[in-house]
Amino acid sequence: DKAQKHTDVSGMADVDLVVSEKKRALDVGGTTTFEIRLRNYGTKEATNLQVLATLSDNLKVTKAGGGSNDGKVGLSAKNEVKFEQISMLGPGKEMFLWIAVKVVGESPRLATCRVSVLHDDQTEKFEDMAGVKVTNGRRTAAAPAANGPPP
């Protein structure tokens, strides 16, 4: 009856992803920044995080960065931004990444940034998305004067 029993308790990484935009509507030629927040709500560090952002065709990346030591960023011809692998995100820690963009076309009317994350404790990637409404300028017709010219 004096046998010893061992219990191994291991934590779990619980990474949350939130993508947001600085502006809700932009004219063609306008710029904004998409912000990406990663937070580990778990009790164990998340390791080898892979973050990939896919942008709609009407956006052009002007700059991207963030993370620890402002990590390297890769841009692809498919309008994708691949952030340098994040080796570890500790329990209760958060990290911010960002992508600065310029609107280069009207179509589609919604410019989007879809971000996916994968890490060692996650078997499938998870995603979040933010969007900006694209307009073609906000011009209003001038109202006729109260005492306009005679017909």
Secondary structure, DSSP 8 states (H G I E B T S, - for coil): --------------EEEEEEES-SEEETT-EEEEEEEEEE-SSS-EEEEEEEEEE-TTEEEEEEEETTTT--EEE-TTSEEEE--EEEE-TT-EEEEEEEEEE--S-SSEEEEEEEEE-TT-SS-EEEEEEEEEES---------TT----
